[in-house]
Amino acid sequence: MVNINANVAGPLQSIRPGVSPNWPGMPKVGSADGKESGFANTIKAAGDYISKVDDLQQSSDMSIKDLLSGKNEDITSVVSAVAKADMSFKLLVGVRNKLIEAYKQTMNMPL
């Protein structure tokens, strides 16, 4: 038999009804101090990630142009830049596809 003391602090405290977990690294739900909401932060982070993917794409394009013009002879750095840009773009497309799928499932829910 397991005896859970209600006065125990730590991870077991969060399984009681009405008590939210206070684990390190967990995002806070809701904001009473007037800060931006979680959704606004998510949209801002998505915009930042899209701009980083764009920067990686432009950087890989420039490294290809530099290789073709003879300014840069290190093909390893060019391949690395192209692979990094390709991987980040594939991740972005995968996230977009998951978001669209979730939206479609939400719209098909019966009321």
Gaussian input, Z-matrix of N, CA and C with variables (Angstrom, degrees):
# hf/3-21g

backbone

0 1
 N
 C     1     B1
 C     2     B2     1     A1
 N     3     B3     2     A2     1     D1
 C     4     B4     3     A3     2     D2
 C     5     B5     4     A4     3     D3
 N     6     B6     5     A5     4     D4
 C     7     B7     6     A6     5     D5
 C     8     B8     7     A7     6     D6
 N     9     B9     8     A8     7     D7
 C    10    B10     9     A9     8     D8
 C    11    B11    10    A10     9     D9
 N    12    B12    11    A11    10    D10
 C    13    B13    12    A12    11    D11
 C    14    B14    13    A13    12    D12
 N    15    B15    14    A14    13    D13
 C    16    B16    15    A15    14    D14
 C    17    B17    16    A16    15    D15
 N    18    B18    17    A17    16    D16
 C    19    B19    18    A18    17    D17
 C    20    B20    19    A19    18    D18
 N    21    B21    20    A20    19    D19
 C    22    B22    21    A21    20    D20
 C    23    B23    22    A22    21    D21
 N    24    B24    23    A23    22    D22
 C    25    B25    24    A24    23    D23
 C    26    B26    25    A25    24    D24
 N    27    B27    26    A26    25    D25
 C    28    B28    27    A27    26    D26
 C    29    B29    28    A28    27    D27
 N    30    B30    29    A29    28    D28
 C    31    B31    30    A30    29    D29
 C    32    B32    31    A31    30    D30
 N    33    B33    32    A32    31    D31
 C    34    B34    33    A33    32    D32
 C    35    B35    34    A34    33    D33
 N    36    B36    35    A35    34    D34
 C    37    B37    36    A36    35    D35
 C    38    B38    37    A37    36    D36
 N    39    B39    38    A38    37    D37
 C    40    B40    39    A39    38    D38
 C    41    B41    40    A40    39    D39
 N    42    B42    41    A41    40    D40
 C    43    B43    42    A42    41    D41
 C    44    B44    43    A43    42    D42
 N    45    B45    44    A44    43    D43
 C    46    B46    45    A45    44    D44
 C    47    B47    46    A46    45    D45
 N    48    B48    47    A47    46    D46
 C    49    B49    48    A48    47    D47
 C    50    B50    49    A49    48    D48
 N    51    B51    50    A50    49    D49
 C    52    B52    51    A51    50    D50
 C    53    B53    52    A52    51    D51
 N    54    B54    53    A53    52    D52
 C    55    B55    54    A54    53    D53
 C    56    B56    55    A55    54    D54
 N    57    B57    56    A56    55    D55
 C    58    B58    57    A57    56    D56
 C    59    B59    58    A58    57    D57
 N    60    B60    59    A59    58    D58
 C    61    B61    60    A60    59    D59
 C    62    B62    61    A61    60    D60
 N    63    B63    62    A62    61    D61
 C    64    B64    63    A63    62    D62
 C    65    B65    64    A64    63    D63
 N    66    B66    65    A65    64    D64
 C    67    B67    66    A66    65    D65
 C    68    B68    67    A67    66    D66
 N    69    B69    68    A68    67    D67
 C    70    B70    69    A69    68    D68
 C    71    B71    70    A70    69    D69
 N    72    B72    71    A71    70    D70
 C    73    B73    72    A72    71    D71
 C    74    B74    73    A73    72    D72
 N    75    B75    74    A74    73    D73
 C    76    B76    75    A75    74    D74
 C    77    B77    76    A76    75    D75
 N    78    B78    77    A77    76    D76
 C    79    B79    78    A78    77    D77
 C    80    B80    79    A79    78    D78
 N    81    B81    80    A80    79    D79
 C    82    B82    81    A81    80    D80
 C    83    B83    82    A82    81    D81
 N    84    B84    83    A83    82    D82
 C    85    B85    84    A84    83    D83
 C    86    B86    85    A85    84    D84
 N    87    B87    86    A86    85    D85
 C    88    B88    87    A87    86    D86
 C    89    B89    88    A88    87    D87
 N    90    B90    89    A89    88    D88
 C    91    B91    90    A90    89    D89
 C    92    B92    91    A91    90    D90
 N    93    B93    92    A92    91    D91
 C    94    B94    93    A93    92    D92
 C    95    B95    94    A94    93    D93
 N    96    B96    95    A95    94    D94
 C    97    B97    96    A96    95    D95
 C    98    B98    97    A97    96    D96
 N    99    B99    98    A98    97    D97
 C   100   B100    99    A99    98    D98
 C   101   B101   100   A100    99    D99
 N   102   B102   101   A101   100   D100
 C   103   B103   102   A102   101   D101
 C   104   B104   103   A103   102   D102
 N   105   B105   104   A104   103   D103
 C   106   B106   105   A105   104   D104
 C   107   B107   106   A106   105   D105
 N   108   B108   107   A107   106   D106
 C   109   B109   108   A108   107   D107
 C   110   B110   109   A109   108   D108
 N   111   B111   110   A110   109   D109
 C   112   B112   111   A111   110   D110
 C   113   B113   112   A112   111   D111
 N   114   B114   113   A113   112   D112
 C   115   B115   114   A114   113   D113
 C   116   B116   115   A115   114   D114
 N   117   B117   116   A116   115   D115
 C   118   B118   117   A117   116   D116
 C   119   B119   118   A118   117   D117
 N   120   B120   119   A119   118   D118
 C   121   B121   120   A120   119   D119
 C   122   B122   121   A121   120   D120
 N   123   B123   122   A122   121   D121
 C   124   B124   123   A123   122   D122
 C   125   B125   124   A124   123   D123
 N   126   B126   125   A125   124   D124
 C   127   B127   126   A126   125   D125
 C   128   B128   127   A127   126   D126
 N   129   B129   128   A128   127   D127
 C   130   B130   129   A129   128   D128
 C   131   B131   130   A130   129   D129
 N   132   B132   131   A131   130   D130
 C   133   B133   132   A132   131   D131
 C   134   B134   133   A133   132   D132
 N   135   B135   134   A134   133   D133
 C   136   B136   135   A135   134   D134
 C   137   B137   136   A136   135   D135
 N   138   B138   137   A137   136   D136
 C   139   B139   138   A138   137   D137
 C   140   B140   139   A139   138   D138
 N   141   B141   140   A140   139   D139
 C   142   B142   141   A141   140   D140
 C   143   B143   142   A142   141   D141
 N   144   B144   143   A143   142   D142
 C   145   B145   144   A144   143   D143
 C   146   B146   145   A145   144   D144
 N   147   B147   146   A146   145   D145
 C   148   B148   147   A147   146   D146
 C   149   B149   148   A148   147   D147
 N   150   B150   149   A149   148   D148
 C   151   B151   150   A150   149   D149
 C   152   B152   151   A151   150   D150
 N   153   B153   152   A152   151   D151
 C   154   B154   153   A153   152   D152
 C   155   B155   154   A154   153   D153
 N   156   B156   155   A155   154   D154
 C   157   B157   156   A156   155   D155
 C   158   B158   157   A157   156   D156
 N   159   B159   158   A158   157   D157
 C   160   B160   159   A159   158   D158
 C   161   B161   160   A160   159   D159
 N   162   B162   161   A161   160   D160
 C   163   B163   162   A162   161   D161
 C   164   B164   163   A163   162   D162
 N   165   B165   164   A164   163   D163
 C   166   B166   165   A165   164   D164
 C   167   B167   166   A166   165   D165
 N   168   B168   167   A167   166   D166
 C   169   B169   168   A168   167   D167
 C   170   B170   169   A169   168   D168
 N   171   B171   170   A170   169   D169
 C   172   B172   171   A171   170   D170
 C   173   B173   172   A172   171   D171
 N   174   B174   173   A173   172   D172
 C   175   B175   174   A174   173   D173
 C   176   B176   175   A175   174   D174
 N   177   B177   176   A176   175   D175
 C   178   B178   177   A177   176   D176
 C   179   B179   178   A178   177   D177
 N   180   B180   179   A179   178   D178
 C   181   B181   180   A180   179   D179
 C   182   B182   181   A181   180   D180
 N   183   B183   182   A182   181   D181
 C   184   B184   183   A183   182   D182
 C   185   B185   184   A184   183   D183
 N   186   B186   185   A185   184   D184
 C   187   B187   186   A186   185   D185
 C   188   B188   187   A187   186   D186
 N   189   B189   188   A188   187   D187
 C   190   B190   189   A189   188   D188
 C   191   B191   190   A190   189   D189
 N   192   B192   191   A191   190   D190
 C   193   B193   192   A192   191   D191
 C   194   B194   193   A193   192   D192
 N   195   B195   194   A194   193   D193
 C   196   B196   195   A195   194   D194
 C   197   B197   196   A196   195   D195
 N   198   B198   197   A197   196   D196
 C   199   B199   198   A198   197   D197
 C   200   B200   199   A199   198   D198
 N   201   B201   200   A200   199   D199
 C   202   B202   201   A201   200   D200
 C   203   B203   202   A202   201   D201
 N   204   B204   203   A203   202   D202
 C   205   B205   204   A204   203   D203
 C   206   B206   205   A205   204   D204
 N   207   B207   206   A206   205   D205
 C   208   B208   207   A207   206   D206
 C   209   B209   208   A208   207   D207
 N   210   B210   209   A209   208   D208
 C   211   B211   210   A210   209   D209
 C   212   B212   211   A211   210   D210
 N   213   B213   212   A212   211   D211
 C   214   B214   213   A213   212   D212
 C   215   B215   214   A214   213   D213
 N   216   B216   215   A215   214   D214
 C   217   B217   216   A216   215   D215
 C   218   B218   217   A217   216   D216
 N   219   B219   218   A218   217   D217
 C   220   B220   219   A219   218   D218
 C   221   B221   220   A220   219   D219
 N   222   B222   221   A221   220   D220
 C   223   B223   222   A222   221   D221
 C   224   B224   223   A223   222   D222
 N   225   B225   224   A224   223   D223
 C   226   B226   225   A225   224   D224
 C   227   B227   226   A226   225   D225
 N   228   B228   227   A227   226   D226
 C   229   B229   228   A228   227   D227
 C   230   B230   229   A229   228   D228
 N   231   B231   230   A230   229   D229
 C   232   B232   231   A231   230   D230
 C   233   B233   232   A232   231   D231
 N   234   B234   233   A233   232   D232
 C   235   B235   234   A234   233   D233
 C   236   B236   235   A235   234   D234
 N   237   B237   236   A236   235   D235
 C   238   B238   237   A237   236   D236
 C   239   B239   238   A238   237   D237
 N   240   B240   239   A239   238   D238
 C   241   B241   240   A240   239   D239
 C   242   B242   241   A241   240   D240
 N   243   B243   242   A242   241   D241
 C   244   B244   243   A243   242   D242
 C   245   B245   244   A244   243   D243
 N   246   B246   245   A245   244   D244
 C   247   B247   246   A246   245   D245
 C   248   B248   247   A247   246   D246
 N   249   B249   248   A248   247   D247
 C   250   B250   249   A249   248   D248
 C   251   B251   250   A250   249   D249
 N   252   B252   251   A251   250   D250
 C   253   B253   252   A252   251   D251
 C   254   B254   253   A253   252   D252
 N   255   B255   254   A254   253   D253
 C   256   B256   255   A255   254   D254
 C   257   B257   256   A256   255   D255
 N   258   B258   257   A257   256   D256
 C   259   B259   258   A258   257   D257
 C   260   B260   259   A259   258   D258
 N   261   B261   260   A260   259   D259
 C   262   B262   261   A261   260   D260
 C   263   B263   262   A262   261   D261
 N   264   B264   263   A263   262   D262
 C   265   B265   264   A264   263   D263
 C   266   B266   265   A265   264   D264
 N   267   B267   266   A266   265   D265
 C   268   B268   267   A267   266   D266
 C   269   B269   268   A268   267   D267
 N   270   B270   269   A269   268   D268
 C   271   B271   270   A270   269   D269
 C   272   B272   271   A271   270   D270
 N   273   B273   272   A272   271   D271
 C   274   B274   273   A273   272   D272
 C   275   B275   274   A274   273   D273
 N   276   B276   275   A275   274   D274
 C   277   B277   276   A276   275   D275
 C   278   B278   277   A277   276   D276
 N   279   B279   278   A278   277   D277
 C   280   B280   279   A279   278   D278
 C   281   B281   280   A280   279   D279
 N   282   B282   281   A281   280   D280
 C   283   B283   282   A282   281   D281
 C   284   B284   283   A283   282   D282
 N   285   B285   284   A284   283   D283
 C   286   B286   285   A285   284   D284
 C   287   B287   286   A286   285   D285
 N   288   B288   287   A287   286   D286
 C   289   B289   288   A288   287   D287
 C   290   B290   289   A289   288   D288
 N   291   B291   290   A290   289   D289
 C   292   B292   291   A291   290   D290
 C   293   B293   292   A292   291   D291
 N   294   B294   293   A293   292   D292
 C   295   B295   294   A294   293   D293
 C   296   B296   295   A295   294   D294
 N   297   B297   296   A296   295   D295
 C   298   B298   297   A297   296   D296
 C   299   B299   298   A298   297   D297
 N   300   B300   299   A299   298   D298
 C   301   B301   300   A300   299   D299
 C   302   B302   301   A301   300   D300
 N   303   B303   302   A302   301   D301
 C   304   B304   303   A303   302   D302
 C   305   B305   304   A304   303   D303
 N   306   B306   305   A305   304   D304
 C   307   B307   306   A306   305   D305
 C   308   B308   307   A307   306   D306
 N   309   B309   308   A308   307   D307
 C   310   B310   309   A309   308   D308
 C   311   B311   310   A310   309   D309
 N   312   B312   311   A311   310   D310
 C   313   B313   312   A312   311   D311
 C   314   B314   313   A313   312   D312
 N   315   B315   314   A314   313   D313
 C   316   B316   315   A315   314   D314
 C   317   B317   316   A316   315   D315
 N   318   B318   317   A317   316   D316
 C   319   B319   318   A318   317   D317
 C   320   B320   319   A319   318   D318
 N   321   B321   320   A320   319   D319
 C   322   B322   321   A321   320   D320
 C   323   B323   322   A322   321   D321
 N   324   B324   323   A323   322   D322
 C   325   B325   324   A324   323   D323
 C   326   B326   325   A325   324   D324
 N   327   B327   326   A326   325   D325
 C   328   B328   327   A327   326   D326
 C   329   B329   328   A328   327   D327
 N   330   B330   329   A329   328   D328
 C   331   B331   330   A330   329   D329
 C   332   B332   331   A331   330   D330

   B1=1.4375
   B2=1.5276
   B3=1.3310
   B4=1.4520
   B5=1.5172
   B6=1.3143
   B7=1.4534
   B8=1.5251
   B9=1.3206
   B10=1.4605
   B11=1.5126
   B12=1.3188
   B13=1.4530
   B14=1.5203
   B15=1.3074
   B16=1.4671
   B17=1.5216
   B18=1.3200
   B19=1.4586
   B20=1.5219
   B21=1.3309
   B22=1.4590
   B23=1.5164
   B24=1.3221
   B25=1.4564
   B26=1.5169
   B27=1.3040
   B28=1.4484
   B29=1.5101
   B30=1.3477
   B31=1.4540
   B32=1.5202
   B33=1.3392
   B34=1.4554
   B35=1.5136
   B36=1.3158
   B37=1.4504
   B38=1.5303
   B39=1.3227
   B40=1.4612
   B41=1.5123
   B42=1.3386
   B43=1.4667
   B44=1.5205
   B45=1.3351
   B46=1.4552
   B47=1.5187
   B48=1.3320
   B49=1.4657
   B50=1.5151
   B51=1.2990
   B52=1.4526
   B53=1.5072
   B54=1.3181
   B55=1.4615
   B56=1.5167
   B57=1.3142
   B58=1.4586
   B59=1.5178
   B60=1.3372
   B61=1.4609
   B62=1.5156
   B63=1.3167
   B64=1.4549
   B65=1.5208
   B66=1.3231
   B67=1.4519
   B68=1.5142
   B69=1.3224
   B70=1.4675
   B71=1.5213
   B72=1.3047
   B73=1.4547
   B74=1.5149
   B75=1.3218
   B76=1.4560
   B77=1.5224
   B78=1.3499
   B79=1.4661
   B80=1.5187
   B81=1.2995
   B82=1.4595
   B83=1.5196
   B84=1.3082
   B85=1.4576
   B86=1.5091
   B87=1.3280
   B88=1.4550
   B89=1.5190
   B90=1.3057
   B91=1.4583
   B92=1.5142
   B93=1.3056
   B94=1.4584
   B95=1.5215
   B96=1.3256
   B97=1.4656
   B98=1.5228
   B99=1.3288
   B100=1.4491
   B101=1.5204
   B102=1.3063
   B103=1.4633
   B104=1.5174
   B105=1.3343
   B106=1.4514
   B107=1.5177
   B108=1.3241
   B109=1.4596
   B110=1.5204
   B111=1.3054
   B112=1.4516
   B113=1.5218
   B114=1.3376
   B115=1.4592
   B116=1.5221
   B117=1.3185
   B118=1.4649
   B119=1.5255
   B120=1.3331
   B121=1.4617
   B122=1.5206
   B123=1.3262
   B124=1.4580
   B125=1.5256
   B126=1.3052
   B127=1.4719
   B128=1.5236
   B129=1.3220
   B130=1.4671
   B131=1.5297
   B132=1.3357
   B133=1.4628
   B134=1.5261
   B135=1.3296
   B136=1.4595
   B137=1.5208
   B138=1.3232
   B139=1.4615
   B140=1.5188
   B141=1.3341
   B142=1.4624
   B143=1.5246
   B144=1.3330
   B145=1.4556
   B146=1.5326
   B147=1.3195
   B148=1.4649
   B149=1.5308
   B150=1.3290
   B151=1.4646
   B152=1.5332
   B153=1.3445
   B154=1.4661
   B155=1.5323
   B156=1.3321
   B157=1.4630
   B158=1.5223
   B159=1.3216
   B160=1.4602
   B161=1.5244
   B162=1.3304
   B163=1.4712
   B164=1.5346
   B165=1.3374
   B166=1.4685
   B167=1.5266
   B168=1.3309
   B169=1.4664
   B170=1.5275
   B171=1.3346
   B172=1.4619
   B173=1.5206
   B174=1.3167
   B175=1.4599
   B176=1.5268
   B177=1.3338
   B178=1.4680
   B179=1.5309
   B180=1.3272
   B181=1.4676
   B182=1.5267
   B183=1.3295
   B184=1.4652
   B185=1.5281
   B186=1.3381
   B187=1.4654
   B188=1.5326
   B189=1.3259
   B190=1.4738
   B191=1.5234
   B192=1.3439
   B193=1.4639
   B194=1.5304
   B195=1.3428
   B196=1.4638
   B197=1.5215
   B198=1.3194
   B199=1.4644
   B200=1.5232
   B201=1.3278
   B202=1.4669
   B203=1.5203
   B204=1.3260
   B205=1.4647
   B206=1.5249
   B207=1.3278
   B208=1.4590
   B209=1.5115
   B210=1.3225
   B211=1.4602
   B212=1.5326
   B213=1.3208
   B214=1.4602
   B215=1.5282
   B216=1.3249
   B217=1.4602
   B218=1.5214
   B219=1.3261
   B220=1.4604
   B221=1.5241
   B222=1.3175
   B223=1.4636
   B224=1.5210
   B225=1.3250
   B226=1.4583
   B227=1.5262
   B228=1.3187
   B229=1.4619
   B230=1.5257
   B231=1.3389
   B232=1.4673
   B233=1.5208
   B234=1.3244
   B235=1.4654
   B236=1.5268
   B237=1.3171
   B238=1.4672
   B239=1.5294
   B240=1.3149
   B241=1.4643
   B242=1.5257
   B243=1.3306
   B244=1.4638
   B245=1.5239
   B246=1.3349
   B247=1.4617
   B248=1.5252
   B249=1.3233
   B250=1.4661
   B251=1.5292
   B252=1.3301
   B253=1.4595
   B254=1.5238
   B255=1.3296
   B256=1.4583
   B257=1.5250
   B258=1.3231
   B259=1.4541
   B260=1.5225
   B261=1.3209
   B262=1.4632
   B263=1.5282
   B264=1.3333
   B265=1.4626
   B266=1.5262
   B267=1.3372
   B268=1.4692
   B269=1.5244
   B270=1.3309
   B271=1.4520
   B272=1.5215
   B273=1.3190
   B274=1.4599
   B275=1.5250
   B276=1.3205
   B277=1.4617
   B278=1.5225
   B279=1.3291
   B280=1.4523
   B281=1.5184
   B282=1.3288
   B283=1.4616
   B284=1.5240
   B285=1.3161
   B286=1.4662
   B287=1.5168
   B288=1.3393
   B289=1.4633
   B290=1.5299
   B291=1.3259
   B292=1.4640
   B293=1.5294
   B294=1.3266
   B295=1.4565
   B296=1.5243
   B297=1.3257
   B298=1.4630
   B299=1.5228
   B300=1.3246
   B301=1.4616
   B302=1.5266
   B303=1.3273
   B304=1.4653
   B305=1.5222
   B306=1.3228
   B307=1.4598
   B308=1.5186
   B309=1.3302
   B310=1.4646
   B311=1.5229
   B312=1.3271
   B313=1.4708
   B314=1.5157
   B315=1.3331
   B316=1.4496
   B317=1.5201
   B318=1.3145
   B319=1.4636
   B320=1.5235
   B321=1.3319
   B322=1.4640
   B323=1.5217
   B324=1.3379
   B325=1.4631
   B326=1.5364
   B327=1.3327
   B328=1.4768
   B329=1.5279
   B330=1.3204
   B331=1.4721
   B332=1.4867
   A1=108.81
   A2=115.80
   A3=121.49
   A4=108.51
   A5=115.74
   A6=121.74
   A7=108.17
   A8=116.22
   A9=120.95
   A10=108.10
   A11=115.29
   A12=121.45
   A13=109.05
   A14=118.42
   A15=122.25
   A16=112.22
   A17=118.16
   A18=120.89
   A19=112.78
   A20=117.16
   A21=120.85
   A22=109.05
   A23=116.58
   A24=121.04
   A25=108.67
   A26=117.35
   A27=121.27
   A28=111.67
   A29=117.41
   A30=121.27
   A31=114.07
   A32=118.38
   A33=119.68
   A34=112.07
   A35=117.12
   A36=120.91
   A37=110.54
   A38=117.53
   A39=120.79
   A40=112.88
   A41=119.17
   A42=119.17
   A43=111.60
   A44=117.19
   A45=119.56
   A46=109.39
   A47=117.88
   A48=120.23
   A49=111.72
   A50=116.37
   A51=121.91
   A52=114.66
   A53=118.39
   A54=121.70
   A55=107.65
   A56=116.53
   A57=119.46
   A58=109.96
   A59=117.57
   A60=119.22
   A61=111.23
   A62=116.26
   A63=121.88
   A64=108.83
   A65=116.43
   A66=121.61
   A67=109.81
   A68=117.52
   A69=120.02
   A70=110.53
   A71=116.80
   A72=121.58
   A73=114.37
   A74=118.29
   A75=120.67
   A76=108.57
   A77=117.71
   A78=119.09
   A79=110.75
   A80=115.89
   A81=121.31
   A82=108.78
   A83=116.67
   A84=121.88
   A85=107.89
   A86=116.52
   A87=120.51
   A88=111.13
   A89=115.47
   A90=119.47
   A91=108.85
   A92=116.34
   A93=120.60
   A94=112.04
   A95=117.09
   A96=118.99
   A97=113.13
   A98=118.62
   A99=121.41
   A100=115.04
   A101=118.68
   A102=120.47
   A103=109.58
   A104=115.98
   A105=120.68
   A106=110.36
   A107=115.40
   A108=119.35
   A109=110.13
   A110=116.76
   A111=122.33
   A112=111.84
   A113=116.81
   A114=119.78
   A115=110.67
   A116=117.55
   A117=120.45
   A118=110.25
   A119=116.64
   A120=119.90
   A121=111.17
   A122=116.70
   A123=120.97
   A124=111.11
   A125=116.80
   A126=120.82
   A127=110.16
   A128=117.04
   A129=120.98
   A130=110.43
   A131=116.55
   A132=120.63
   A133=110.88
   A134=117.39
   A135=120.42
   A136=110.72
   A137=117.21
   A138=120.69
   A139=111.94
   A140=116.19
   A141=120.06
   A142=110.96
   A143=116.77
   A144=120.07
   A145=111.04
   A146=117.59
   A147=120.96
   A148=110.12
   A149=116.93
   A150=118.91
   A151=111.14
   A152=117.57
   A153=119.88
   A154=110.92
   A155=117.06
   A156=120.34
   A157=109.43
   A158=116.99
   A159=120.69
   A160=111.09
   A161=116.61
   A162=120.57
   A163=110.77
   A164=116.29
   A165=119.29
   A166=111.39
   A167=117.14
   A168=120.81
   A169=110.81
   A170=116.92
   A171=120.17
   A172=111.60
   A173=116.62
   A174=120.19
   A175=111.33
   A176=116.89
   A177=118.93
   A178=110.75
   A179=117.38
   A180=120.09
   A181=111.31
   A182=116.12
   A183=119.39
   A184=111.93
   A185=116.60
   A186=118.46
   A187=110.69
   A188=117.67
   A189=120.31
   A190=109.90
   A191=116.66
   A192=120.07
   A193=111.23
   A194=116.30
   A195=119.90
   A196=111.59
   A197=117.66
   A198=121.33
   A199=110.54
   A200=116.21
   A201=119.99
   A202=112.49
   A203=117.89
   A204=120.15
   A205=112.60
   A206=116.91
   A207=119.95
   A208=114.19
   A209=118.13
   A210=120.85
   A211=111.62
   A212=115.41
   A213=120.70
   A214=107.98
   A215=117.21
   A216=120.45
   A217=111.82
   A218=117.93
   A219=121.91
   A220=109.51
   A221=116.12
   A222=120.72
   A223=111.83
   A224=117.21
   A225=120.36
   A226=111.53
   A227=116.89
   A228=119.72
   A229=111.33
   A230=116.85
   A231=120.64
   A232=109.91
   A233=116.77
   A234=120.52
   A235=110.01
   A236=116.77
   A237=121.07
   A238=111.23
   A239=117.10
   A240=120.88
   A241=111.38
   A242=116.88
   A243=120.49
   A244=110.75
   A245=117.45
   A246=120.84
   A247=111.01
   A248=117.26
   A249=121.40
   A250=110.41
   A251=116.52
   A252=120.46
   A253=110.81
   A254=117.00
   A255=121.09
   A256=111.06
   A257=116.67
   A258=120.55
   A259=111.38
   A260=117.43
   A261=119.85
   A262=110.83
   A263=117.36
   A264=119.95
   A265=110.83
   A266=117.03
   A267=120.09
   A268=111.12
   A269=117.03
   A270=120.69
   A271=110.68
   A272=117.19
   A273=121.51
   A274=110.96
   A275=117.71
   A276=121.33
   A277=110.37
   A278=117.95
   A279=121.17
   A280=112.51
   A281=116.90
   A282=120.91
   A283=109.93
   A284=116.67
   A285=120.10
   A286=111.19
   A287=116.90
   A288=120.43
   A289=111.24
   A290=116.97
   A291=120.22
   A292=111.30
   A293=117.15
   A294=120.32
   A295=111.71
   A296=116.79
   A297=120.22
   A298=110.42
   A299=117.08
   A300=120.73
   A301=110.97
   A302=117.22
   A303=120.83
   A304=110.99
   A305=117.17
   A306=121.00
   A307=110.63
   A308=116.95
   A309=120.28
   A310=111.54
   A311=116.71
   A312=119.31
   A313=111.22
   A314=116.97
   A315=120.46
   A316=110.42
   A317=117.19
   A318=120.41
   A319=112.23
   A320=117.81
   A321=121.04
   A322=113.18
   A323=117.60
   A324=120.25
   A325=110.12
   A326=115.28
   A327=116.95
   A328=110.13
   A329=114.58
   A330=119.35
   A331=111.71
   D1=136.59
   D2=-179.51
   D3=-98.78
   D4=129.11
   D5=179.14
   D6=-110.57
   D7=111.35
   D8=179.31
   D9=-102.55
   D10=116.59
   D11=178.61
   D12=-79.62
   D13=127.75
   D14=-177.55
   D15=-68.44
   D16=-17.29
   D17=-178.69
   D18=-92.76
   D19=3.26
   D20=-177.96
   D21=-74.03
   D22=128.53
   D23=176.38
   D24=-89.09
   D25=157.04
   D26=177.58
   D27=114.28
   D28=-157.15
   D29=-174.27
   D30=-61.33
   D31=-31.45
   D32=-179.03
   D33=-70.52
   D34=-22.54
   D35=-179.90
   D36=-64.95
   D37=-29.83
   D38=-174.75
   D39=-75.87
   D40=-9.63
   D41=-179.27
   D42=-87.97
   D43=-4.72
   D44=176.59
   D45=-76.67
   D46=143.88
   D47=179.34
   D48=-62.34
   D49=138.71
   D50=176.93
   D51=83.62
   D52=-0.96
   D53=179.74
   D54=-111.05
   D55=121.00
   D56=179.96
   D57=-85.12
   D58=146.36
   D59=-179.89
   D60=-66.90
   D61=144.64
   D62=179.86
   D63=-122.61
   D64=50.89
   D65=-178.13
   D66=-85.19
   D67=146.49
   D68=177.98
   D69=-63.10
   D70=138.10
   D71=177.52
   D72=88.29
   D73=-10.78
   D74=-179.99
   D75=-82.64
   D76=133.37
   D77=178.65
   D78=-70.58
   D79=147.05
   D80=177.62
   D81=-80.91
   D82=138.85
   D83=178.53
   D84=-96.49
   D85=125.15
   D86=-178.72
   D87=79.49
   D88=162.55
   D89=-179.35
   D90=-147.35
   D91=119.26
   D92=-179.92
   D93=-97.30
   D94=-7.78
   D95=-175.36
   D96=-99.17
   D97=13.43
   D98=174.71
   D99=84.91
   D100=6.21
   D101=177.92
   D102=-76.09
   D103=172.58
   D104=179.54
   D105=-63.09
   D106=150.82
   D107=179.66
   D108=-76.18
   D109=169.49
   D110=-179.75
   D111=-63.04
   D112=-37.65
   D113=-179.25
   D114=-67.87
   D115=-39.44
   D116=178.79
   D117=-64.60
   D118=-38.87
   D119=176.61
   D120=-65.79
   D121=-36.78
   D122=178.83
   D123=-65.31
   D124=-42.89
   D125=178.73
   D126=-65.00
   D127=-40.58
   D128=178.84
   D129=-64.49
   D130=-42.18
   D131=179.13
   D132=-65.77
   D133=-37.66
   D134=177.84
   D135=-64.80
   D136=-41.30
   D137=176.76
   D138=-63.06
   D139=-40.70
   D140=177.44
   D141=-63.77
   D142=-41.54
   D143=-179.90
   D144=-65.82
   D145=-39.70
   D146=178.72
   D147=-63.38
   D148=-40.41
   D149=178.86
   D150=-68.05
   D151=-34.45
   D152=176.44
   D153=-66.43
   D154=-39.51
   D155=177.71
   D156=-63.95
   D157=-40.96
   D158=177.86
   D159=-62.92
   D160=-41.93
   D161=178.15
   D162=-61.71
   D163=-41.65
   D164=178.71
   D165=-64.78
   D166=-39.27
   D167=177.82
   D168=-63.44
   D169=-45.20
   D170=179.74
   D171=-66.27
   D172=-37.53
   D173=178.50
   D174=-66.10
   D175=-39.60
   D176=178.23
   D177=-68.72
   D178=-36.32
   D179=175.91
   D180=-62.37
   D181=-42.98
   D182=178.95
   D183=-65.45
   D184=-38.15
   D185=179.58
   D186=-68.29
   D187=-33.42
   D188=175.45
   D189=-66.68
   D190=-44.78
   D191=179.42
   D192=-62.59
   D193=-39.97
   D194=177.87
   D195=-64.74
   D196=-37.28
   D197=178.43
   D198=-66.85
   D199=-43.69
   D200=-179.49
   D201=-69.09
   D202=-32.02
   D203=-179.79
   D204=-84.10
   D205=-12.19
   D206=177.76
   D207=95.42
   D208=1.93
   D209=178.59
   D210=-70.47
   D211=-29.12
   D212=-178.26
   D213=-129.07
   D214=130.05
   D215=-179.65
   D216=-110.67
   D217=2.53
   D218=-179.26
   D219=-89.08
   D220=98.33
   D221=-177.59
   D222=-72.27
   D223=-24.11
   D224=-179.62
   D225=-64.62
   D226=-42.17
   D227=178.98
   D228=-67.87
   D229=-33.52
   D230=178.32
   D231=-67.57
   D232=-46.00
   D233=179.43
   D234=-63.37
   D235=-39.10
   D236=178.33
   D237=-63.72
   D238=-44.13
   D239=179.61
   D240=-65.00
   D241=-40.84
   D242=179.13
   D243=-67.29
   D244=-41.03
   D245=179.49
   D246=-65.52
   D247=-39.52
   D248=178.70
   D249=-64.33
   D250=-43.90
   D251=179.54
   D252=-66.61
   D253=-39.55
   D254=179.87
   D255=-64.93
   D256=-44.14
   D257=-178.71
   D258=-65.57
   D259=-42.05
   D260=-179.74
   D261=-67.41
   D262=-35.77
   D263=177.99
   D264=-67.91
   D265=-41.12
   D266=177.95
   D267=-62.70
   D268=-38.74
   D269=177.22
   D270=-65.02
   D271=-42.36
   D272=178.70
   D273=-61.80
   D274=-43.40
   D275=178.81
   D276=-65.83
   D277=-38.81
   D278=177.84
   D279=-63.34
   D280=-41.67
   D281=177.52
   D282=-65.44
   D283=-42.41
   D284=178.29
   D285=-60.25
   D286=-42.90
   D287=-179.99
   D288=-63.96
   D289=-39.90
   D290=177.75
   D291=-65.50
   D292=-39.50
   D293=177.85
   D294=-64.98
   D295=-40.63
   D296=177.95
   D297=-65.71
   D298=-41.08
   D299=178.08
   D300=-62.95
   D301=-42.50
   D302=178.18
   D303=-64.65
   D304=-38.95
   D305=177.65
   D306=-63.01
   D307=-44.59
   D308=179.54
   D309=-63.04
   D310=-41.14
   D311=178.32
   D312=-65.73
   D313=-36.46
   D314=178.21
   D315=-66.40
   D316=-41.07
   D317=-179.16
   D318=-69.77
   D319=-24.40
   D320=-179.76
   D321=-89.61
   D322=0.54
   D323=178.68
   D324=-69.26
   D325=136.37
   D326=176.72
   D327=-73.09
   D328=148.26
   D329=179.81
   D330=-86.60

